[in-house]
Amino acid sequence: MRKLLAFLKRDFHLEASYRFSFFLQFFCIFFSVALFYFVAQLLGEAASPYLQAYGGDYFSFVLIGIAFAGYFGVGLSSFADSIRQAQTTGTLEAMLMTPTRVSTVVLCSSIWDYLLTTLRVLIYLALGAIFLGVKIGQGNYLAALLILALTVVSFSSLGIIAASFIMVLKRGDPVTWIFNSLFSLLGGVYYPITILPSWLQFLAHFLPITYSLRAMRLALLQGYSLSALAPDLLALVIFSIILLPLSLLAFRYAVHRARVDGSLTHY
Amino acid sequence: MPFAIETCDLTKQFPRTKGLRGFLPGSRPARLVTAVDGVNLRVEQGELFGLLGPNGAGKTTLIKLLCTLIVPTAGTARVNGYDLRQEAAIKASVGLVTGDERSFYWRLSGRQNLEFFAALHGLPSGQARRRVQQVLELVELTAIADEQFQTYPTGMRQRLSIARGLLNEPHLLFLDEPTKSLDPLAARHMHNLIKNRLASQEGVAIFLTTHRLDEAEQLCHRVAIMDKGRIRACGTISELRARLRPGEHYRLKVRGFQPAMRDELAKLVSSLQVTFLDDQDALLEFAALNGEEILTRVIDVIRSSGGEIRALQSEAVPLEEVFAHLTGEPAGTMELP
């Protein structure tokens, strides 16, 4: 816990030293929300038949998609980014000279990104709910938190596998590239996957984002109970059970490999 | 009490892979590069030990092995009594100072940097703050501790690096080329800090790598000369000199040198060389193990034979010559003052 706080303090001070950039990222949220609000106005009722399960409103649908896509992005890239950054800035070796494990360094380095993403998600939801008529007042927040936790575990596992590639290859990890591309196309961030051809829908079922976003929308917009969300929750649990141990094994191998070939701090 | 460092045939070969197949588990490397080759060393607790060698000799690799940042291919080592597999125990008992100033967060202050690394050493916040203040005082950086690191001149960055290495109160401090890129004044300040504060006052064992001969001579109790991954020699500076050319080296300018003197002197010193400078003067050169005793007898012979000593010079073997002899490097490869 002490080490986690030290990382948060470090990242806060670093972030605060770039004040303009810090505030700019929140400012961008307003533009993003406005953009999709007007796209939703354009679509009007035309999108409703595809969105019946989620209440029929495209803006509510897409707002949750873009808000929570931040978690997917952070989960996928923050671990690899933190290693890459520490390697290139030269701080990794200094951190590894303390009795702190590499895995602790990597995990703690990504917590700040998760906190910032949470803040961004809250701003997205607040803007939508307060000013633009998104109805999340009747949402099942307990279920949403559970979905979020399982989503973080699944995506972090993929992120740790990506970090393992970075540890060995230094640049060009294929995991982030592949999943970022697949998530954008098949994940259902901007449109429901039911509009995809059936073979693409089939592929989408192999991605955790499909279950995360569907469950999150149903929990927040329709207030579904845990039992109603059970199939999606079960799918996320299975992803977590498979991916988490796999990612830890991959990371352990990558660290060992880097220590053998002396490239732990190379970049 | 265990040695600060004790290695036995420590070896590191880096696998060099070719293509993506090389990254698969169990794959064979295209070739192996030997960076550290069967190193046997012992460093006492509290000793100031120097590892001297040209660039690429394997000095930094040896330090990284001893700091458990990389794993050895063969051989064993104990650091402060801990086997290299006891990573956490070793890291808790050693500090590493490199010349790499990138290893700090440039937009954080010196104090914020140190507090972060103190937390990674597991120090509770109150204790961390006190220890940070102590080490800042030790390296005389309290005045600018709250300034951003990026505003520090190079010498101060290096001192902050030493402060970081001392956060966990190590028994052994590795200094990897601590005066690299420092100007002569900053280097002298660093030497004083190492010798007078760290070694004498704090009693920390220091393992210092350098390619500067004057630095090794000025600071270290003992030095090892490393080249192409191997330790070529180890001992005090005078022991290393003695290995190359035993004893002191003398030059005498003698007026009225008689050929008969040569036979008498040759009985005393086998390495005698005589060069006639002109009709009157000759230059005598010789090396002697028991320098002063032999010299007295040489002077007696010259005087009793009617010679007059016009000049007398004694000189130690230059360390550069010792280094060149042991490594096969041409003289001038290493930096001299």
Interface residues (C-beta under 8 A of the other chain):
Chain A: R2 K3 L5 A6 K9 R10 H13 L14 S17 Y18 T89 G90 T91 E93 A94 M95 L96 M97 T98 P99 T100 V168 L169 Y253 H256 R257 R259 V260 D261 G262 L264 T265
Chain B: K12 F14 P15 T17 F23 P25 A35 T61 K64 C67 L69 I70 V71 E87 A88 K91 A92 G95 L96 T98 D100 R102 S103 F104 Y105 R107 L108 Q112 E115 F116 F117 A119 L120 H121 G122 P124 S125 Q148 R164 N168
